[in-house]
Amino acid sequence: MEKILIIDFGSQVTQLIGRRLRELNVYCEIHPFNKFPEIDPDVKGVVLSGSPCSVRDENAPQVNLEGIKGKLPILGICYGAQYLAHKFGGSVNASLAREYGRAILEVTSPDSPLLLGVSPKSQVWMSHGDTIASLPDGAEVIASTADVVNAAYSIKGEPTYAVQFHPEVFHTTEGMRMLSNFALGICGCAGDWTPDSFIETAVKEIREKVGDDKVILGLSGGVDSTVAGVLLNRAIGHNLTCIFVNNGLLRKNEFEDVLESYKDMGLNVIGADASADFLRELSGVTEPEKKRKIIGRLFVETFDRYARKIENARWLAQGTIYPDVIESAGINGTASKIKSHHNVGGLPEEMNLGIVEPLRSLFKDEVRRVGRALGIRDELIGRHPFPGPSLGIRILGDVTEEKLAVLREADDIFIRGLRNYSLDGNRAAIEALAGPGASFVRSASDPTMKAHNLYDAIWQAGVILLPVKSVGVMGDERTYESTVALRAVISTDGMTADWVHLPYDFLADVSNEIINKVRGVNRVCYDVSSKPPATIEWE
């Protein structure tokens, strides 16, 4: 199968390069710079990613391009572009000011294969502390910005191209055209990698990995674990046992509702109520990372107890996807760590079960497309992401039964309100959700899924209980009660997100209902922060 290799130098957005190529139905693999694979005949091109490092650092990440440069198409992005210049005779210097944010790219060589069809002037996204001062021999500038002369260049006589901006992010408005020019044009890829082909490959790999062993999957009711379950069921059938753990931190009625939703899907599902264990060990814990690690450890321990009851159980399957991995740790420690993620953080070093992660290479919208190809119902495919630590990281501070009861009721009102606010026939209302100047609005991050209501139109929503009390007046009484924050974002992959411009009438109704019906809350706020700089979850 034809593919493009992406060499990861540790950028937080390396996976976005892969995601964009897959939008073009081009299969790609991401490999750490220090684990560069052998080049086989199926490799059509190589992409060198960005990095938080400087090429001038003594221990800067490097890769051996012997046998590749000049023979296979190469696209260097940001650090990758600087690495090519630095390695092959050019020079890279520290910028007087860090070049970060939007810039206007002016194409100076419109006939360049990389820039065919790109507007003479378009917006790009810069993010680097160094800049290319001089190009290697044989290189020529193909595009510049006001502050960066060598914003894009190519090497004469070979299919080597480099850009100092990030074409993979949405802020680079014509980045997809550039990536398409590289993958489909310069590399000559056919663009025939589809959800069906992924399913075929994944089923084969699962069977080869686990053989006749029994596999246990943690179901949560979310999109990732549901798709993982159906995919595993197709591969190994009766050898799959699904366990849904009640960690005591779930949404209102979620334990019962999730078990009910799987009854007609042919999955062998066991409900495991371990809520008392989780709440006991979380008692008095306020530090976010510690909470995540406690929840992760207890989750695995619960599975271990149930695994002992299942003969020949050798594997623990998880619905881990790409954003989980990149936000938890960089490639071999190169990328800056953001947090311990719910699917991969807090796991003990020694486990009694091996790990199977069939969706580890997919982004959320890819998971949804695979799920649809597997025949999973839209109401399950369209569910919002929900963090593995559940409401434990939406209660800031220590977690108690009383706080959980308050948060469950407020969250239920918010989510029901989103589902009940109809958007049918009102495309203008959908477009308005992303606010002025937004470049995309996708229903549940999937443009093939129609948005009938606010819930369908956005990526993720939830309520956060703050460790803040304020004075209020209810009836003739003075109150001193809790504050909750509503959070709703639009995204396509979870790596970046914009806050949703929810209608004022909706916010007013939800705020009024929460304050009137949820005892212990007298103030409702709305979070208008985007990612970055804020994360989607508060902890």
GUBA-906234 format. One line per field, with one value per residue (C-alpha): residue number from 1; residue in one letter; x, y, z. Coordinates in pm, 1 decimal, always signed. Layout:
# GUBA-906234
nr	[NUM  ...]
rest	[A  ...]
x	[X  ...]
y	[Y  ...]
z	[Z  ...]
END
This chain:
# GUBA-906234
nr	[1  2  3  4  5  6  7  8  9  10  11  12  13  14  15  16  17  18  19  20  21  22  23  24  25  26  27  28  29  30  31  32  33  34  35  36  37  38  39  40  41  42  43  44  45  46  47  48  49  50  51  52  53  54  55  56  57  58  59  60  61  62  63  64  65  66  67  68  69  70  71  72  73  74  75  76  77  78  79  80  81  82  83  84  85  86  87  88  89  90  91  92  93  94  95  96  97  98  99  100  101  102  103  104  105  106  107  108  109  110  111  112  113  114  115  116  117  118  119  120  121  122  123  124  125  126  127  128  129  130  131  132  133  134  135  136  137  138  139  140  141  142  143  144  145  146  147  148  149  150  151  152  153  154  155  156  157  158  159  160  161  162  163  164  165  166  167  168  169  170  171  172  173  174  175  176  177  178  179  180  181  182  183  184  185  186  187  188  189  190  191  192  193  194  195  196  197  198  199  200  201  202  203  204  205  206  207  208  209  210  211  212  213  214  215  216  217  218  219  220  221  222  223  224  225  226  227  228  229  230  231  232  233  234  235  236  237  238  239  240  241  242  243  244  245  246  247  248  249  250  251  252  253  254  255  256  257  258  259  260  261  262  263  264  265  266  267  268  269  270  271  272  273  274  275  276  277  278  279  280  281  282  283  284  285  286  287  288  289  290  291  292  293  294  295  296  297  298  299  300  301  302  303  304  305  306  307  308  309  310  311  312  313  314  315  316  317  318  319  320  321  322  323  324  325  326  327  328  329  330  331  332  333  334  335  336  337  338  339  340  341  342  343  344  345  346  347  348  349  350  351  352  353  354  355  356  357  358  359  360  361  362  363  364  365  366  367  368  369  370  371  372  373  374  375  376  377  378  379  380  381  382  383  384  385  386  387  388  389  390  391  392  393  394  395  396  397  398  399  400  401  402  403  404  405  406  407  408  409  410  411  412  413  414  415  416  417  418  419  420  421  422  423  424  425  426  427  428  429  430  431  432  433  434  435  436  437  438  439  440  441  442  443  444  445  446  447  448  449  450  451  452  453  454  455  456  457  458  459  460  461  462  463  464  465  466  467  468  469  470  471  472  473  474  475  476  477  478  479  480  481  482  483  484  485  486  487  488  489  490  491  492  493  494  495  496  497  498  499  500  501  502  503  504  505  506  507  508  509  510  511  512  513  514  515  516  517  518  519  520  521  522  523  524  525  526  527  528  529  530  531  532  533  534  535  536  537  538  539]
rest	[M  E  K  I  L  I  I  D  F  G  S  Q  V  T  Q  L  I  G  R  R  L  R  E  L  N  V  Y  C  E  I  H  P  F  N  K  F  P  E  I  D  P  D  V  K  G  V  V  L  S  G  S  P  C  S  V  R  D  E  N  A  P  Q  V  N  L  E  G  I  K  G  K  L  P  I  L  G  I  C  Y  G  A  Q  Y  L  A  H  K  F  G  G  S  V  N  A  S  L  A  R  E  Y  G  R  A  I  L  E  V  T  S  P  D  S  P  L  L  L  G  V  S  P  K  S  Q  V  W  M  S  H  G  D  T  I  A  S  L  P  D  G  A  E  V  I  A  S  T  A  D  V  V  N  A  A  Y  S  I  K  G  E  P  T  Y  A  V  Q  F  H  P  E  V  F  H  T  T  E  G  M  R  M  L  S  N  F  A  L  G  I  C  G  C  A  G  D  W  T  P  D  S  F  I  E  T  A  V  K  E  I  R  E  K  V  G  D  D  K  V  I  L  G  L  S  G  G  V  D  S  T  V  A  G  V  L  L  N  R  A  I  G  H  N  L  T  C  I  F  V  N  N  G  L  L  R  K  N  E  F  E  D  V  L  E  S  Y  K  D  M  G  L  N  V  I  G  A  D  A  S  A  D  F  L  R  E  L  S  G  V  T  E  P  E  K  K  R  K  I  I  G  R  L  F  V  E  T  F  D  R  Y  A  R  K  I  E  N  A  R  W  L  A  Q  G  T  I  Y  P  D  V  I  E  S  A  G  I  N  G  T  A  S  K  I  K  S  H  H  N  V  G  G  L  P  E  E  M  N  L  G  I  V  E  P  L  R  S  L  F  K  D  E  V  R  R  V  G  R  A  L  G  I  R  D  E  L  I  G  R  H  P  F  P  G  P  S  L  G  I  R  I  L  G  D  V  T  E  E  K  L  A  V  L  R  E  A  D  D  I  F  I  R  G  L  R  N  Y  S  L  D  G  N  R  A  A  I  E  A  L  A  G  P  G  A  S  F  V  R  S  A  S  D  P  T  M  K  A  H  N  L  Y  D  A  I  W  Q  A  G  V  I  L  L  P  V  K  S  V  G  V  M  G  D  E  R  T  Y  E  S  T  V  A  L  R  A  V  I  S  T  D  G  M  T  A  D  W  V  H  L  P  Y  D  F  L  A  D  V  S  N  E  I  I  N  K  V  R  G  V  N  R  V  C  Y  D  V  S  S  K  P  P  A  T  I  E  W  E]
x	[+0.0  +144.3  +226.0  +396.8  +630.3  +611.6  +927.3  +834.8  +1084.7  +852.7  +605.1  +273.8  +95.6  +280.7  -31.5  -221.4  +1.2  -111.1  -471.5  -462.8  -302.4  -572.4  -837.3  -685.8  -730.9  -354.4  -219.4  +67.3  +273.6  +434.2  +773.1  +1006.1  +1316.2  +1537.2  +1341.9  +1347.9  +1219.4  +1373.0  +1243.0  +1037.7  +900.0  +558.8  +697.9  +606.9  +742.4  +873.4  +757.7  +986.8  +781.0  +825.1  +987.1  +1015.5  +1395.0  +1637.5  +1858.8  +2138.6  +2106.3  +2385.8  +2138.9  +1897.3  +1705.8  +1855.9  +1771.4  +1981.1  +1844.8  +2109.0  +1939.0  +1626.2  +1709.2  +1711.7  +1547.3  +1214.2  +995.9  +1062.0  +857.3  +1021.3  +783.8  +909.5  +1193.7  +1204.2  +1266.4  +1535.4  +1694.2  +1723.1  +1881.8  +2116.8  +2221.2  +2291.2  +2489.1  +2250.4  +2239.2  +1979.1  +1986.6  +1781.8  +1508.8  +1518.3  +1157.4  +981.5  +777.5  +443.1  +93.5  -69.1  +129.3  +55.8  +239.5  +334.0  +400.3  +704.3  +708.8  +349.1  +469.7  +630.0  +464.1  +411.5  +224.3  +15.0  -325.7  -228.6  -343.4  -75.2  -138.0  -282.8  -273.3  -26.1  +60.2  +413.4  +549.0  +927.1  +1206.7  +1470.5  +1470.2  +1657.4  +1919.7  +2059.7  +1955.9  +2170.0  +2329.2  +2077.4  +1783.4  +1548.5  +1284.3  +928.8  +735.2  +799.2  +623.7  +687.5  +920.3  +1043.9  +1216.7  +1278.9  +927.4  +919.7  +1190.1  +1271.2  +1590.3  +1657.7  +1675.7  +1519.1  +1170.9  +1269.6  +1047.6  +1038.2  +815.2  +879.8  +507.9  +258.4  +36.3  -133.7  -317.7  -648.7  -500.3  -303.4  -598.5  -455.0  -245.3  -458.1  -392.4  -18.0  -36.4  -250.9  +3.7  +275.2  +93.6  -116.5  +99.5  +466.8  +449.0  +195.4  -26.0  -358.0  -556.8  -748.3  -706.8  -1061.6  -1242.4  -1318.5  -951.8  -862.6  -1115.6  -977.5  -620.7  -714.3  -908.7  -611.7  -366.4  -588.0  -617.1  -242.4  -167.1  -404.8  -453.8  -702.7  -650.7  -937.6  -954.5  -1119.3  -1232.9  -1325.4  -1650.6  -1754.8  -2047.5  -1838.0  -1755.2  -1400.3  -1471.3  -1789.0  -1608.4  -1319.3  -1566.8  -1746.0  -1414.9  -1272.1  -1596.9  -1565.9  -1207.8  -1233.3  -1605.0  -1678.6  -1321.0  -1406.8  -1552.8  -1651.9  -1655.5  -1818.5  -1680.0  -1892.4  -1626.3  -1883.4  -1800.2  -2039.1  -2313.2  -2673.9  -2809.9  -2511.3  -2425.1  -2773.3  -2819.8  -2488.8  -2555.8  -2898.5  -2756.0  -2529.8  -2793.9  -2871.0  -2509.5  -2400.2  -2136.9  -2075.0  -2091.1  -2045.2  -2124.5  -1873.0  -1973.5  -1653.3  -1782.0  -1714.2  -1345.9  -1294.7  -1470.2  -1287.9  -941.8  -1027.6  -1141.9  -953.1  -742.9  -732.5  -428.7  -547.2  -263.3  -296.1  -669.6  -604.6  -346.7  -572.2  -857.3  -627.9  -478.5  -814.5  -950.9  -674.4  -699.8  -1072.9  -1006.6  -741.3  -992.6  -1237.9  -965.5  -884.1  -1238.9  -1208.6  -1006.9  -721.6  -774.5  -443.3  -524.1  -678.6  -823.9  -867.4  -1021.6  -703.7  -681.3  -410.3  -489.1  -474.6  -120.0  +20.4  -116.9  +22.3  +384.7  +593.9  +786.5  +1053.3  +1027.2  +1092.9  +754.2  +644.8  +396.1  +59.0  -104.3  -150.8  -438.1  -731.1  -660.1  -284.8  -204.4  -167.7  -117.6  +114.6  +440.1  +354.8  +21.8  -117.7  -269.3  -116.7  -255.9  -453.4  -536.5  -693.7  -780.3  -450.4  -361.5  -698.3  -838.3  -1190.8  -1352.3  -1174.1  -1309.6  -1659.6  -1617.8  -1488.9  -1781.9  -2027.3  -1858.5  -1905.0  -2278.7  -2296.9  -2603.6  -2564.8  -2690.2  -2386.0  -2143.9  -2251.4  -2192.3  -1961.8  -1619.8  -1627.6  -1305.7  -1200.4  -1169.0  -1531.1  -1671.7  -1366.2  -1185.5  -1491.8  -1507.7  -1222.8  -1080.7  -1180.1  -1454.0  -1750.8  -2090.4  -2259.3  -2060.6  -2121.0  -2495.5  -2490.9  -2277.8  -2484.8  -2805.9  -2653.1  -2484.0  -2806.2  -2992.8  -2719.9  -2692.9  -3072.0  -3099.4  -2844.1  -3034.9  -3368.9  -3260.5  -3353.3  -3142.3  -3342.2  -3366.0  -3155.6  -2811.2  -2740.5  -2770.5  -2522.8  -2270.2  -2307.7  -2198.9  -1830.4  -1835.9  -1709.4  -1425.9  -1439.6  -1315.7  -1512.8  -1822.4  -1874.3  -2156.5  -1998.0  -1668.7  -1806.2  -1938.2  -2137.3  -2352.3  -2641.8  -2681.3  -3043.0  -2975.4  -2705.9  -2570.7  -2507.4  -2348.3  -2072.3  -1777.3  -1800.9  -1993.5  -2013.9  -2048.0  -1764.2  -1824.4  -1594.6  -1447.9  -1604.5  -1905.4  -2078.7  -2361.0  -2703.5  -3064.9  -3336.0  -3681.6  -3644.1  -3332.1  -2964.6  -2769.4  -2401.3  -2373.8  -2164.1  -2076.2  -2079.8  -1924.6  -2070.9  -1820.5  -1897.6  -1638.5  -1609.6  -1318.9  -1230.9  -965.2  -941.9  -595.6  -732.7  -1078.5  -1282.4  -1551.4  -1905.0  -2114.0  -2425.5  -2745.8  -2820.2  -3174.9  -3039.6  -2781.5  -3047.1  -3285.9  -3017.9  -2884.3  -3233.5  -3319.4  -2994.8  -3030.5  -3397.8  -3367.4  -3018.7  -2997.7  -2658.4  -2595.8  -2675.4  -2445.7  -2378.8  -2085.1  -1991.6  -1633.7  -1521.1  -1164.8  -1023.3  -760.5  -484.4  -423.3  -690.7  -753.9  -1103.7  -1126.0  -1041.7  -821.7]
y	[+0.0  +334.6  +566.8  +885.4  +877.1  +1163.1  +1201.5  +1340.6  +1580.7  +1637.8  +1902.7  +1915.2  +1926.1  +1652.7  +1437.7  +1714.3  +1659.6  +1298.6  +1396.4  +1637.9  +1375.7  +1128.8  +1382.8  +1341.5  +963.1  +921.0  +663.9  +789.4  +670.5  +881.6  +768.4  +921.9  +1079.6  +831.6  +528.1  +600.1  +294.3  +136.7  +283.5  +26.1  +57.1  +166.4  +492.6  +776.0  +1067.5  +1193.6  +1484.7  +1635.5  +1781.5  +2082.7  +2067.9  +2266.8  +2238.8  +2459.1  +2311.4  +2506.8  +2309.1  +2066.8  +1780.3  +1885.7  +1592.5  +1467.8  +1209.2  +1039.5  +1144.7  +958.9  +763.0  +977.1  +1338.0  +1383.5  +1045.2  +1070.9  +1380.6  +1561.5  +1833.0  +2007.6  +2194.6  +2461.6  +2279.4  +2040.2  +2332.4  +2473.9  +2130.9  +2090.6  +2434.7  +2383.2  +2031.5  +2103.0  +2426.4  +2705.1  +2891.9  +2925.3  +3208.5  +3304.2  +3554.8  +3892.2  +3826.0  +3489.0  +3455.8  +3329.4  +3373.8  +3479.6  +3614.2  +3683.4  +3460.0  +3610.1  +3350.2  +3440.4  +3121.0  +3037.2  +2759.3  +2569.6  +2224.5  +2284.9  +2612.4  +2538.7  +2697.0  +2882.7  +3245.2  +3512.3  +3622.0  +3401.6  +3363.3  +3121.7  +3033.4  +3086.3  +2926.5  +2932.2  +3104.5  +3057.3  +3171.2  +3062.8  +3330.6  +3172.5  +2882.0  +2583.0  +2572.3  +2500.7  +2628.5  +2902.0  +3101.3  +3024.4  +3232.2  +3499.9  +3698.7  +4053.5  +3929.6  +3596.7  +3612.6  +3237.5  +3136.3  +2859.7  +2721.0  +2429.2  +2257.9  +2272.5  +1938.3  +1737.1  +1703.8  +1871.5  +2147.0  +2332.4  +2585.1  +2775.6  +2794.1  +2521.0  +2417.2  +2153.6  +2396.9  +2560.9  +2906.5  +2845.1  +2898.5  +2724.8  +2469.4  +2180.2  +2277.2  +2276.5  +1936.3  +1807.2  +1935.9  +1750.6  +1420.3  +1379.4  +1576.2  +1563.1  +1221.5  +1081.6  +914.9  +776.6  +891.5  +565.2  +503.7  +493.0  +386.8  +53.0  -6.3  +89.3  -159.7  -437.0  -367.5  -323.9  -650.8  -836.8  -675.6  -746.3  -1113.5  -1142.6  -972.3  -1146.2  -1483.9  -1694.7  -1503.4  -1336.1  -955.1  -723.3  -380.2  -88.2  +55.6  +405.7  +470.6  +720.9  +717.9  +585.2  +282.4  +200.9  +195.6  +1.9  -253.0  -309.0  -329.6  -580.8  -778.7  -805.4  -928.1  -1176.1  -1217.3  -1419.3  -1375.6  -1014.9  -926.2  -562.5  -416.0  -86.7  +44.9  +271.1  +490.2  +690.9  +995.5  +939.3  +1169.8  +1137.6  +785.5  +713.4  +371.1  +234.6  +416.5  +293.6  -69.7  -41.8  +110.2  -190.5  -460.7  -475.3  -446.9  -806.1  -712.0  -914.6  -639.2  -667.8  -379.2  -330.3  -95.2  +23.0  +368.4  +324.7  +246.1  +552.2  +796.8  +664.7  +711.6  +1051.0  +1183.3  +1500.9  +1496.3  +1833.9  +1822.8  +1752.9  +1521.2  +1320.5  +1279.6  +1158.5  +907.5  +771.6  +727.8  +566.9  +327.1  +219.8  +175.4  -73.3  -247.2  -294.7  -451.1  -672.5  -810.7  -895.3  -1031.3  -1296.1  -1428.1  -1462.5  -1763.4  -1687.4  -1311.5  -1168.3  -825.8  -498.3  -299.0  +78.8  +341.8  +551.0  +791.9  +1026.6  +1337.7  +1119.3  +1021.2  +1356.8  +1541.2  +1283.9  +1271.1  +1360.3  +1117.9  +983.5  +1291.5  +1542.6  +1713.4  +1923.7  +1733.7  +1899.3  +1654.9  +1290.5  +1199.3  +990.4  +690.6  +675.6  +856.5  +704.9  +344.4  +135.9  +15.8  -349.2  -478.7  -827.1  -751.2  -649.7  -340.3  -333.8  +10.8  -36.3  +334.1  +476.6  +620.9  +791.3  +1134.3  +1177.7  +1252.2  +951.1  +736.1  +856.7  +775.3  +428.3  +380.8  +474.5  +227.8  -37.9  +35.9  +197.0  +415.2  +792.7  +863.6  +676.7  +805.8  +1164.4  +1157.1  +1425.8  +1325.8  +1264.4  +1242.8  +913.1  +1070.7  +1178.4  +1438.4  +1396.2  +1659.0  +1880.0  +1933.4  +2168.7  +2068.4  +1766.3  +1531.3  +1451.4  +1286.1  +1620.4  +1800.5  +1518.9  +1541.0  +1914.6  +1879.2  +1589.8  +1790.5  +2104.2  +1905.6  +1719.7  +2048.6  +2186.7  +1877.0  +1833.1  +2198.5  +2159.1  +1859.5  +2038.9  +2361.5  +2290.5  +2411.9  +2245.6  +2478.3  +2745.5  +2726.3  +3087.0  +2990.7  +2707.2  +2933.1  +3191.1  +2942.1  +2976.2  +3353.1  +3618.4  +3511.0  +3141.2  +2926.6  +2612.3  +2480.6  +2106.8  +1906.6  +1675.5  +1740.1  +1546.7  +1743.7  +1439.9  +1448.3  +1693.3  +1919.6  +1906.1  +2080.3  +2260.2  +1933.4  +1798.9  +2123.3  +2142.4  +1922.8  +1898.8  +2049.8  +2012.4  +2188.6  +2257.2  +2300.9  +2574.7  +2597.3  +2941.3  +3060.1  +3392.4  +3591.2  +3571.1  +3656.6  +3393.2  +3502.2  +3700.3  +3513.9  +3585.5  +3287.6  +3197.0  +2913.7  +2757.0  +2875.4  +2657.0  +2728.6  +2611.9  +2497.4  +2438.1  +2420.4  +2359.2  +2147.1  +1881.8  +1686.1  +1808.6  +1950.9  +2302.2  +2433.0  +2752.7  +2844.8  +2832.7  +3148.4  +2996.2  +3196.4  +3439.1  +3309.9  +2956.9  +3067.1  +3264.3  +2967.6  +2722.7  +2958.6  +3021.4  +2649.8  +2554.0  +2822.9  +2740.6  +2361.3  +2277.0  +2332.4  +2475.4  +2684.9  +3053.8  +3168.1  +3042.0  +3157.5  +3080.3  +2994.4  +3198.5  +3060.8  +2883.6  +2608.9  +2717.9  +2879.9  +2705.8  +2331.4  +2196.1  +2040.7  +2259.3  +1997.7]
z	[+0.0  -104.2  +182.5  +292.7  +591.4  +840.1  +1047.2  +1385.8  +1540.0  +1836.5  +1723.2  +1909.3  +1573.3  +1385.5  +1393.5  +1217.3  +914.0  +909.3  +955.0  +661.1  +435.6  +532.0  +439.7  +94.3  +133.9  +143.1  +388.2  +602.7  +895.2  +1166.1  +1294.5  +1558.0  +1410.5  +1597.4  +1475.8  +1107.6  +919.3  +614.3  +291.0  +104.7  -251.1  -118.9  +23.9  -211.5  -13.4  +321.1  +539.5  +803.1  +1088.8  +1311.7  +1654.2  +1979.7  +1934.7  +1744.6  +1473.6  +1641.1  +1966.0  +2044.7  +2088.1  +1814.6  +1663.4  +1338.3  +1077.5  +809.9  +470.7  +272.2  -3.1  +27.2  -56.0  -431.7  -487.6  -304.4  -265.6  +63.1  +231.4  +526.1  +757.7  +1001.8  +1186.3  +890.4  +654.8  +883.4  +921.5  +543.8  +513.9  +808.3  +704.8  +340.2  +340.7  +435.8  +766.1  +1039.7  +1293.2  +1595.1  +1511.6  +1683.1  +1778.1  +1786.2  +1467.9  +1585.5  +1447.5  +1123.3  +829.4  +463.7  +219.7  -117.5  -386.6  -596.2  -808.3  -900.2  -1131.6  -844.5  -816.7  -444.7  -496.7  -805.6  -764.5  -445.7  -438.0  -494.0  -135.2  +139.1  +516.4  +677.6  +1037.8  +1168.5  +1484.8  +1524.3  +1711.7  +1439.1  +1079.3  +767.3  +695.6  +378.6  +158.8  +60.6  -285.0  -557.9  -355.7  -468.2  -286.0  -400.2  -142.4  +121.2  +391.6  +505.5  +783.2  +643.8  +305.0  +283.9  +385.4  +122.5  -103.2  -331.9  -446.7  -819.9  -995.2  -712.6  -555.1  -227.8  -87.8  +242.5  +419.4  +742.7  +821.6  +912.6  +617.6  +834.8  +1065.8  +979.2  +1015.4  +694.5  +464.9  +157.8  +340.6  +217.7  -142.6  -74.5  +93.9  -190.8  -442.0  -253.2  -187.1  -501.7  -741.6  -647.4  -475.6  -721.1  -460.0  -584.1  -280.9  -236.0  +139.8  +283.3  +603.2  +439.7  +364.8  +722.9  +858.9  +638.5  +751.4  +1119.6  +1133.6  +986.3  +1230.5  +1533.2  +1440.3  +1390.8  +1721.5  +1961.8  +1792.4  +1991.5  +2317.9  +2495.2  +2482.5  +2733.9  +2618.8  +2837.8  +2706.0  +2806.5  +2575.4  +2382.4  +2013.4  +2047.3  +2265.0  +2072.1  +1737.5  +1892.5  +2028.5  +1699.9  +1512.0  +1760.4  +1751.0  +1373.4  +1410.0  +1699.3  +1778.0  +2091.2  +2218.9  +2305.5  +2644.4  +2701.7  +3050.2  +3136.8  +3464.9  +3678.9  +3837.0  +4031.1  +3819.8  +3529.5  +3407.1  +3518.6  +3449.7  +3222.6  +3363.8  +3295.6  +2963.4  +2818.3  +2907.7  +2744.8  +2423.8  +2358.3  +2389.5  +2015.9  +1890.5  +1945.5  +2203.6  +2517.9  +2782.9  +3159.7  +3394.9  +3677.7  +3960.8  +4129.4  +4224.7  +4596.2  +4531.4  +4310.6  +4542.4  +4847.8  +4695.3  +4546.3  +4881.5  +4966.5  +4645.5  +4468.5  +4234.5  +3875.7  +3771.0  +4089.5  +4030.0  +3675.2  +3793.0  +4067.8  +3821.0  +3564.1  +3819.6  +3961.6  +3611.7  +3528.8  +3866.6  +3814.5  +3477.8  +3630.7  +3882.2  +3607.8  +3380.3  +3638.7  +3599.4  +3221.5  +3111.8  +2868.0  +2889.0  +2772.5  +2627.0  +2739.3  +2450.1  +2467.5  +2244.4  +2243.0  +1948.8  +1820.9  +2029.0  +2343.3  +2256.4  +2146.4  +2451.2  +2692.3  +2582.1  +2284.5  +2071.6  +2307.5  +2524.8  +2246.1  +2245.7  +2539.9  +2753.7  +2806.2  +3048.6  +3133.2  +2905.5  +3021.0  +2798.3  +2841.2  +3166.2  +3511.6  +3397.1  +3614.4  +3465.2  +3520.9  +3395.4  +3373.1  +3032.7  +2701.4  +2529.9  +2204.6  +2062.8  +1717.4  +1678.5  +1801.8  +1459.8  +1398.2  +1471.1  +1599.2  +1264.8  +1115.7  +1399.4  +1316.0  +948.2  +1034.1  +1271.4  +1001.5  +764.0  +1035.3  +1041.2  +1386.2  +1447.6  +1405.2  +1757.9  +1891.4  +1627.6  +1697.8  +2073.9  +2208.0  +2343.1  +2717.1  +2920.4  +3072.2  +3421.1  +3368.1  +3604.4  +3825.8  +3617.4  +3580.0  +3954.9  +4036.4  +4370.5  +4575.8  +4457.4  +4683.6  +4640.4  +4706.6  +4437.4  +4189.3  +4248.2  +4177.1  +3865.4  +3724.4  +3742.6  +3590.4  +3314.7  +3233.8  +3191.0  +2961.2  +2739.3  +2711.4  +2620.1  +2340.5  +2202.2  +2219.1  +2047.3  +1684.9  +1393.4  +1118.0  +819.3  +988.5  +828.4  +926.3  +1291.4  +1241.3  +1068.9  +1345.0  +1610.3  +1527.0  +1542.9  +1300.5  +1073.4  +1158.5  +872.3  +952.4  +1125.9  +1130.6  +1270.6  +1531.2  +1344.0  +1046.5  +746.5  +629.7  +942.8  +938.6  +1240.6  +1356.4  +1688.1  +1883.7  +2020.1  +1668.4  +1550.1  +1809.0  +1906.3  +2284.0  +2571.8  +2945.8  +3277.7  +3521.8  +3895.0  +4024.7  +4376.4  +4400.1  +4593.8  +4554.2  +4709.0  +4549.2  +4622.1  +4574.3  +4677.5  +4998.6  +5106.1  +5068.6  +4933.3  +4929.3  +4679.7  +4405.3  +4055.1  +3743.5  +3405.8  +3075.3  +2811.1  +2441.2  +2162.9  +1791.5  +1670.2  +1416.0  +1599.5  +1959.9  +1899.2  +1854.2  +1940.1  +1923.9  +2173.2  +2038.5  +2007.9  +2160.8  +2110.6  +2393.2  +2434.1  +2480.6  +2739.4  +2925.9  +2938.6  +3051.1  +3317.2  +3449.3  +3462.0  +3637.5  +3904.0  +3962.3  +3964.0  +4090.8  +4463.6  +4558.0  +4243.2  +4219.3  +3937.0  +3581.6  +3364.8  +3004.0  +2905.1  +2600.9  +2581.8  +2278.2  +2258.7  +2262.7  +2503.9  +2715.0  +2699.8  +2637.6  +2983.9  +3281.7  +3453.1]
END
